[in-house]
Amino acid sequence: MRSDCLYTVVLRTKFVKIPINTPVLGKEELSAVVSVVKSGGLTSASKDGGKNVQEFEKSVRTFTKSKYAVSVNSGTAALQAALYALDIKKGDEVIVPSFTFVASANAIASTGAKPVFADILKENFTIDPESIAKKITRKTKAIMPVQKNIIFQ
């Protein structure tokens, strides 16, 4: 992934560059990735995942003092899992910020629910609480306040 990936947003005729998906990978992270790839353990047919997945989930359970921990392959899958855990289904509405990755809306749509877009705050690009209040209906079952990890330059 390129470290110079940017969204350009126009705010009142001023262009603002917003860095998106800028990875922070050190030697330790790169070494771990290479080790997994070289071991042949990148994928697993096991329902429990490979050795690294099992170790990771155990560490998360221990750290959080939880009975269960489930890792998934992407943020989209994590959002889908959370929505299914909340029993979000067809006919439901989920409020999501208008400035987000398409995965947020796709995860909602994959459950059969309808994504409802709320405005964002121009100061920090987070979901606007006043806009949320205006969007809530009897069909609203959840609010997904996605955080974009934006670094202002």
Contact map, one row per residue, 1 for C-alpha under 8 A:
111000000000000000001110000000000000000000000000000000000000000000000000000000000000000000000000000000000000000000000000000000000000000000000000000000000
111110000000000000000100000000000000000000000000000000000000000000000000000000000000000000000000000000000000000000000000000000000000000000000000000000000
111110000000000000001110000000000000000000000000000000000000000000000000000000000000000000000000000000000000000000000000000000000000000000000000000000000
011111000000000000100100000000000000000000000000000000000000000000000000000000000000000000000000000000000000000000000000000000000000000000000000000000000
011111100000000000111100000000000000000000000000000000000000000000000000000000000000000000000000000000000000000000000000000000000000000000000000000000000
000111110000000011110000000000000000000000000000000000000000000000000000000000000000000000000000000000000000000000000000000000000000000000000000000000000
000011111000000011110000000000000000000000000000000000000000000000000000000000000000000000000000000000000000000000000000000000000000000000000000000000000
000001111100001111000000000000000000000000000000000000000000000000000000000000000000000000000000000000000000000000000000000000000000000000000000000000000
000000111110001111000000000000000000000000000000000000000000000000000000000000000000000000000000000000000000000000000000000000000000000000000000000000000
000000011111111100000000000000000000000000000000000000000000000000000000000000000000000000000000000000000000000000000000000000000000000000000000000000000
000000001111111100000000000000000000000000000000000000000000000000000000000000000000000000000000000000000000000000000000000000000000000000000000000000000
000000000111110000000000000000000000000000000000000000000000000000000000000000000000000000000000000000000000000000000000000000000000000000000000000000000
000000000111111000000000000000000000000000000000000000000000000000000000000000000000000000000000000000000000000000000000000000000000000000000000000000000
000000000111111100000000000000000000000000000000000000000000000000000000000000000000000000000000000000000000000000000000000000000000000000000000000000000
000000011110111110000000000000000000000000000000000000000000000000000000000000000000000000000000000000000000000000000000000000000000000000000000000000000
000000011110011111000000000000000000000000000000000000000000000000000000000000000000000000000000000000000000000000000000000000000000000000000000000000000
000001111000001111100000000000000000000000000000000000000000000000000000000000000000000000000000000000000000000000000000000000000000000000000000000000001
000001111000000111110000000000000000000000000000000000000000000000000000000000000000000000000000000000000000000000000000000000000000000000000000000001111
000111100000000011111100000000000000000000000000000000000000000000000000000000000000000000000000000000000000000000000000000000000000000000000000000001110
000011100000000001111100000000000000000000000000000000000000000000000000000000000000000000000000000000000000000000000000000000000000000000000000000111000
101010000000000000111110000000000000000000000000000000000000000000000000000000000000000000000000000000000000000000000000000000000000000000000000000000000
111110000000000000111111000000000000000000000000000000000000000000000000000000000000000000000000000000000000000000000000000000000000000000000000000000000
101000000000000000001111100000000000000000000000000000000000000000000000000000000000000000000000000000000000000000000000000000000000000000000000000000000
000000000000000000000111110000000000000000000000000000000000000000000000000000000000000000000000000000000000000000000000000000000000000000000000000000000
000000000000000000000011111111000000000000000000000000000000000000000000000000000000000000000000000000000000000000000000000000000000000000000000000000000
000000000000000000000001111111000000000000000000000000000000000000000000000000000000000000000000000000000000000000000000000000000000000000000000000000000
000000000000000000000000111111100000000000000000000000000000000000000000000000000000000000000000000000000000000000000000000000000000000000000000000000000
000000000000000000000000111111110000000000000000000000000000000000000000000000000000000000000000000000000000000000000000000000000000000000000000000000000
000000000000000000000000111111111000000000000000000000000000000000000000000000000000000000000000000000000000000000000000000000000000000000000000000000000
000000000000000000000000111111111100000000000000000000000000000000000000000000000000000000000000000000000000000000000000000000000000000000000000000000000
000000000000000000000000001111111110000000000000000000000000000000000000000000000000000000000000000000000000000000000000000000000000000000000000000000000
000000000000000000000000000111111111000000000000000000000000000000000000000000000000000000000000000000000000000000000000000000000000000000000000000000000
000000000000000000000000000011111111100000000000000000000000000000000000000000000000000000000000000000000000000000000000000000000000000000000000000000000
000000000000000000000000000001111111110000000000000000000000000000000000000000000000000000000000000000000000000000000000000000000000000000000000000000000
000000000000000000000000000000111111111000000000000000000000000000000000000000000000000000000000000000000000000000000000000000000000000000000000000000000
000000000000000000000000000000011111111111000000000000000000000000000000000000000000000000000000000000000000000000000000000000000000000000000000000000000
000000000000000000000000000000001111111111000000000000000000000000000000000000000000000000000000000000000000000000000000000000000000000000000000000000000
000000000000000000000000000000000111111110000000000000000000000000000000000000000000000000000000000000000000000000000000000000000000000000000000000000000
000000000000000000000000000000000011111111000000000000000000000000000000000000000000000000000000000000000000000000000000000000000000000000000000000000000
000000000000000000000000000000000001111111100000000000000000000000000000000000000000000000000000000000000000000000000000000000000000000000000000000000000
000000000000000000000000000000000001111111110000011000000000000000000000000000000000000000000000000000000000000000000000000000000000000000000000000000000
000000000000000000000000000000000001101111110000010000000000000000000000000000000000000000000000000000000000000000000000000000000000000000000000000000000
000000000000000000000000000000000000000111111000110000000000000000000000000000000000000000000000000000000000000000000000000000000000000000000000000000000
000000000000000000000000000000000000000011111100110000000000000000000000000000000000000000000000000000000000000000000000000000000000000000000000000000000
000000000000000000000000000000000000000000111110100000000000000000000000000000000000000000000000000000000000000000000000000000000000000000000000000000000
000000000000000000000000000000000000000000011111110000000000000000000000000000000000000000000000000000000000000000000000000000000000000000000000000000000
000000000000000000000000000000000000000000001111100000000000000000000000000000000000000000000000000000000000000000000000000000000000000000000000000000000
000000000000000000000000000000000000000000000111110011000000000000000000000000000000000000000000000000000000000000000000000000000000000000000000000000000
000000000000000000000000000000000000000000111111111111000000000000000000000000000000000000000000000000000000000000000000000000000000000000000000000000000
000000000000000000000000000000000000000011110101111111000000000000000000000000000000000000000000000000000000000000000000000000000000000000000000000000000
000000000000000000000000000000000000000010000000111111100000000000000000000000000000000000000000000000000000000000000000000000000000000000000000000000000
000000000000000000000000000000000000000000000000111111110000000000000000000000000000000000000000000000000000000000000000000000000000000000000000000000000
000000000000000000000000000000000000000000000001111111111000000000000010000000000000000000000000000000000000000000000000000000000000000000000000000000000
000000000000000000000000000000000000000000000001111111111100000000000000000000000000000000000000000000000000000000000000000000000000000000000000000000000
000000000000000000000000000000000000000000000000001111111110000000000000000000000000000000000000000000000000000000000000000000000000000000000000000000000
000000000000000000000000000000000000000000000000000111111111000000000000000000000000000000000000000000000000000000000000000000000000000000000000000000000
000000000000000000000000000000000000000000000000000011111111100000001110000000000000000000000000000000000000000000000000000000000000000000000000000000000
000000000000000000000000000000000000000000000000000001111111110000001000000000000000000000000000000000000000000000000000000000000000000000000000000000000
000000000000000000000000000000000000000000000000000000111111111000000000000000000000000000000000000000000000000000000000000000000000000000000000000000000
000000000000000000000000000000000000000000000000000000011111111101001000000000000000000000000000000000000000000000000000000000000000000000000000000000000
000000000000000000000000000000000000000000000000000000001111111111111000000000000000000000000000000000000000000000000000000000000000000000000000000000000
000000000000000000000000000000000000000000000000000000000111111111000000000000000000000000000000000000000000000000000000000000000000000000000000000000000
000000000000000000000000000000000000000000000000000000000011111111000000000000000000000000000000000000000000000000000000000000000000000000000000000000000
000000000000000000000000000000000000000000000000000000000001111111000000000000000000000000000000000000000000000000000000000000000000000000000000000000000
000000000000000000000000000000000000000000000000000000000000111111100000000000000000000000000000000000000000000000000000000000000000000000000000000000000
000000000000000000000000000000000000000000000000000000000001111111111000000000000000000000000000000000000000000000000000000000000000000000000000000000000
000000000000000000000000000000000000000000000000000000000000100011111000000000000000000000000000000000000000000000000000000000000000000000000000000000000
000000000000000000000000000000000000000000000000000000000000100001111100000000000000000000000000000000000000000000000000000000000000000000000000000000000
000000000000000000000000000000000000000000000000000000001101100001111110000000000000000000000000000000000000000000000000000000000000000000000000000000000
000000000000000000000000000000000000000000000000000000001000000000011111000000000000000000000000000000000000000000000000000000000000000000000000000000000
000000000000000000000000000000000000000000000000000010001000000000001111100001000000000000000000000000000000000000000000000000000000000000000000000000000
000000000000000000000000000000000000000000000000000000000000000000000111111011000000000000000000000000000000000000000000000000000000000000000000000000000
000000000000000000000000000000000000000000000000000000000000000000000011111011000000000000000000000000000000000000000000000000000000000000000000000000000
000000000000000000000000000000000000000000000000000000000000000000000001111111000000000000000000000000000000000000000000000000000000000000000000000000000
000000000000000000000000000000000000000000000000000000000000000000000001111111100000000000000000000000100000000000000000000000000000000000000000000000000
000000000000000000000000000000000000000000000000000000000000000000000000011111110000000000000000000000110110000000000000000000000000000000000000000000000
000000000000000000000000000000000000000000000000000000000000000000000001111111111000000000000000000000000010000000000000000000000000000000000000000000000
000000000000000000000000000000000000000000000000000000000000000000000011111111111100000000000000000000000000000000000000000000000000000000000000000000000
000000000000000000000000000000000000000000000000000000000000000000000000001111111110000000000000000000010010000000000000000000000000000000000000000000000
000000000000000000000000000000000000000000000000000000000000000000000000000111111111000000000000000000000011011000000000000000000000000000000000000000000
000000000000000000000000000000000000000000000000000000000000000000000000000011111111100000000000000000000000000000000000000000000000000000000000000000000
000000000000000000000000000000000000000000000000000000000000000000000000000001111111110000000000000000000000000000000000000000000000000000000000000000000
000000000000000000000000000000000000000000000000000000000000000000000000000000111111111100000000000000000011001000000000000000000000000000000000000000000
000000000000000000000000000000000000000000000000000000000000000000000000000000011111111110000000000000000000001000000000000000000000000000000000000000000
000000000000000000000000000000000000000000000000000000000000000000000000000000001111111100000000000000000000000000000000000000000000000000000000000000000
000000000000000000000000000000000000000000000000000000000000000000000000000000000111111100000000000000000000000000000000000000000000000000000000000000000
000000000000000000000000000000000000000000000000000000000000000000000000000000000011111110000000000000000000000000000000000000000000000000000000000000000
000000000000000000000000000000000000000000000000000000000000000000000000000000000011111111010000000000000000001010000000000000000000000000001000000000000
000000000000000000000000000000000000000000000000000000000000000000000000000000000001001111110000000000000000001110000000000000000000000000000000000000000
000000000000000000000000000000000000000000000000000000000000000000000000000000000000000111110000000000000000001111000000000000000000000000000000000000000
000000000000000000000000000000000000000000000000000000000000000000000000000000000000000011111000000000000000000111000000000000000000000000100000000000000
000000000000000000000000000000000000000000000000000000000000000000000000000000000000000111111100000000000000000111000000000000000000000000111000000000000
000000000000000000000000000000000000000000000000000000000000000000000000000000000000000000111110000000000000000011110000000000000000000000111100000000000
000000000000000000000000000000000000000000000000000000000000000000000000000000000000000000011111000000000001000011110000000000000000000000011111000000000
000000000000000000000000000000000000000000000000000000000000000000000000000000000000000000001111100000000000000000111100000000000001001100010111000000000
000000000000000000000000000000000000000000000000000000000000000000000000000000000000000000000111110100011000000000111100000000100000000000000011110000000
000000000000000000000000000000000000000000000000000000000000000000000000000000000000000000000011111100000000000000001111000001110000000000000001110000000
000000000000000000000000000000000000000000000000000000000000000000000000000000000000000000000001111100000000000000001111000000100000000000000000000000000
000000000000000000000000000000000000000000000000000000000000000000000000000000000000000000000000111110000000000000000011000011000000000000000000000000000
000000000000000000000000000000000000000000000000000000000000000000000000000000000000000000000001111111010000000000000000000000000000000000000000010100000
000000000000000000000000000000000000000000000000000000000000000000000000000000000000000000000000001111111000000000000000000000000000000000000000000000000
000000000000000000000000000000000000000000000000000000000000000000000000000000000000000000000000000111111100000000000000000000000000000000000000000000000
000000000000000000000000000000000000000000000000000000000000000000000000001100000000000000000000000011111110000000000000000000000000000000000000000000000
000000000000000000000000000000000000000000000000000000000000000000000000000100100000000000000001000111111111000000000000000000000000000000000000010000000
000000000000000000000000000000000000000000000000000000000000000000000000000000000000000000000001000011111111100000100000000000000000000000000000000000000
000000000000000000000000000000000000000000000000000000000000000000000000000100000000000000000000000001111111110000000000000000000000000000000000000000000
000000000000000000000000000000000000000000000000000000000000000000000000000110110010000000000000000000111111111000000000000000000000000000000000000000000
000000000000000000000000000000000000000000000000000000000000000000000000000000010010000000000100000000011111111111100000000000000000000000000000000000000
000000000000000000000000000000000000000000000000000000000000000000000000000000000000000000000000000000001111111111100000000000000000000000000000000000000
000000000000000000000000000000000000000000000000000000000000000000000000000000010000000000000000000000000111111110000000000000000000000000000000000000000
000000000000000000000000000000000000000000000000000000000000000000000000000000010011000111000000000000000011111110000000000000000000000000000000000000000
000000000000000000000000000000000000000000000000000000000000000000000000000000000000000011110000000000000001111111000000000000000000000000000000000000000
000000000000000000000000000000000000000000000000000000000000000000000000000000000000000111111100000000000001111111100000000000000000000000000000000000000
000000000000000000000000000000000000000000000000000000000000000000000000000000000000000001111100000000000001100111110000000000000000000000000000000000000
000000000000000000000000000000000000000000000000000000000000000000000000000000000000000000001111000000001001100011111000000000000000000000000000000000000
000000000000000000000000000000000000000000000000000000000000000000000000000000000000000000001111000000000000000001111100000000000000001000000000000000000
000000000000000000000000000000000000000000000000000000000000000000000000000000000000000000000011110000000000000000111110000000000000000000000000000000000
000000000000000000000000000000000000000000000000000000000000000000000000000000000000000000000011110000000000000000011111000000110011001000000000000000000
000000000000000000000000000000000000000000000000000000000000000000000000000000000000000000000000111000000000000000001111100000110011000000000000000000000
000000000000000000000000000000000000000000000000000000000000000000000000000000000000000000000000111000000000000000000111110011110010000000000000000000000
000000000000000000000000000000000000000000000000000000000000000000000000000000000000000000000000000000000000000000000011111111110000000000000000000000000
000000000000000000000000000000000000000000000000000000000000000000000000000000000000000000000000000000000000000000000001111111000000000000000000000000000
000000000000000000000000000000000000000000000000000000000000000000000000000000000000000000000000000000000000000000000000111110000000000000000000000000000
000000000000000000000000000000000000000000000000000000000000000000000000000000000000000000000000000000000000000000000000111111000000000000000000000000000
000000000000000000000000000000000000000000000000000000000000000000000000000000000000000000000000001000000000000000000001111111100000000000000000000000000
000000000000000000000000000000000000000000000000000000000000000000000000000000000000000000000000101000000000000000000001110111110000000000000000111100000
000000000000000000000000000000000000000000000000000000000000000000000000000000000000000000000001110000000000000000000111100011111011000000000000110000000
000000000000000000000000000000000000000000000000000000000000000000000000000000000000000000000000100000000000000000000111100001111111000000000000000000000
000000000000000000000000000000000000000000000000000000000000000000000000000000000000000000000000000000000000000000000000000000111111100000000000000000000
000000000000000000000000000000000000000000000000000000000000000000000000000000000000000000000000000000000000000000000000000000011111110000000000000000000
000000000000000000000000000000000000000000000000000000000000000000000000000000000000000000000000000000000000000000000111000000111111111000000000000000000
000000000000000000000000000000000000000000000000000000000000000000000000000000000000000000000010000000000000000000000110000000111111111100000000000000000
000000000000000000000000000000000000000000000000000000000000000000000000000000000000000000000000000000000000000000000000000000001111111100000000000000000
000000000000000000000000000000000000000000000000000000000000000000000000000000000000000000000000000000000000000000000000000000000111111100000000000000000
000000000000000000000000000000000000000000000000000000000000000000000000000000000000000000000010000000000000000000010100000000000011111110000000000000000
000000000000000000000000000000000000000000000000000000000000000000000000000000000000000000000010000000000000000000000000000000000001111111110000000000000
000000000000000000000000000000000000000000000000000000000000000000000000000000000000000000000000000000000000000000000000000000000000001111110000000000000
000000000000000000000000000000000000000000000000000000000000000000000000000000000000000000000000000000000000000000000000000000000000000111110000000000000
000000000000000000000000000000000000000000000000000000000000000000000000000000000000000000111000000000000000000000000000000000000000000111111000000000000
000000000000000000000000000000000000000000000000000000000000000000000000000000000000000000011110000000000000000000000000000000000000000111111110000000000
000000000000000000000000000000000000000000000000000000000000000000000000000000000000000100011100000000000000000000000000000000000000000000111110000000000
000000000000000000000000000000000000000000000000000000000000000000000000000000000000000000001110000000000000000000000000000000000000000000011111000000000
000000000000000000000000000000000000000000000000000000000000000000000000000000000000000000000111000000000000000000000000000000000000000000011111100000000
000000000000000000000000000000000000000000000000000000000000000000000000000000000000000000000111100000000000000000000000000000000000000000000111110000000
000000000000000000000000000000000000000000000000000000000000000000000000000000000000000000000001100000000000000000000000000001100000000000000011111000000
000000000000000000000000000000000000000000000000000000000000000000000000000000000000000000000001100100010000000000000000000001100000000000000001111100000
000000000000000000000000000000000000000000000000000000000000000000000000000000000000000000000000000000000000000000000000000001000000000000000000111110000
000000000000000000010000000000000000000000000000000000000000000000000000000000000000000000000000000100000000000000000000000001000000000000000000011111000
000000000000000000010000000000000000000000000000000000000000000000000000000000000000000000000000000000000000000000000000000000000000000000000000001111100
000000000000000001110000000000000000000000000000000000000000000000000000000000000000000000000000000000000000000000000000000000000000000000000000000111110
000000000000000001100000000000000000000000000000000000000000000000000000000000000000000000000000000000000000000000000000000000000000000000000000000011111
000000000000000001100000000000000000000000000000000000000000000000000000000000000000000000000000000000000000000000000000000000000000000000000000000001111
000000000000000011000000000000000000000000000000000000000000000000000000000000000000000000000000000000000000000000000000000000000000000000000000000000111
